[in-house]
């Protein structure tokens, strides 16, 4: 009987892993379908029904797997920002990258590379969310909450710079985080790259210099 019980537990474990994998695959398919539709039609014109049709699922599956339309947009945004690292949350893998640095210049390079990468990939999604926020209160709240989370994440980066010997005693982590938030903001990217025709190289070097100045002044 002990052997039988062990075999049953193995079967149950295998079934559970399969269900988890299937749920993750379904969620990914929904997010992929929603991403393409949001980009093609915009937020307002994209319906849950259209996402379900393109993803090959029933509408209730979307509500069960993710939630309503604003929740779907949030999931799309998470996936877009994380890129190849999805579904790992950005704070998790960026914390690992920053913690792996041993010198300020190395940490500056890590943060610079990330901001270039994420703004290049997600600036259109930021614009979409802003447009959606104007007509959907849930998305408006989502946008504000995401901005606050980015600010808190940059405080973590500021603390890392302080550990590495940067930042002066008169400068708070919150102040440095706010400055990183501003120079790394998608609107700044759009103004320089899309509106002013800066090259990516020029933008990267400006960003690196701006962050370096922020975290070494007074250190």
HELIX and SHEET records of a PDB file:
HELIX    1   1 UNK A    2  UNK A   41  1                                  40    
HELIX    2   2 UNK A   48  UNK A   55  1                                   8    
HELIX    3   3 UNK A   59  UNK A   65  1                                   7    
HELIX    4   4 UNK A   69  UNK A   82  1                                  14    
HELIX    5   5 UNK A   83  UNK A   85  5                                   3    
HELIX    6   6 UNK A   90  UNK A   99  1                                  10    
HELIX    7   7 UNK A  104  UNK A  133  1                                  30    
HELIX    8   8 UNK A  137  UNK A  163  1                                  27    
HELIX    9   9 UNK A  173  UNK A  183  1                                  11    
HELIX   10  10 UNK A  186  UNK A  189  1                                   4    
HELIX   11  11 UNK A  190  UNK A  195  3                                   6    
HELIX   12  12 UNK A  200  UNK A  216  1                                  17    
END                                                                             
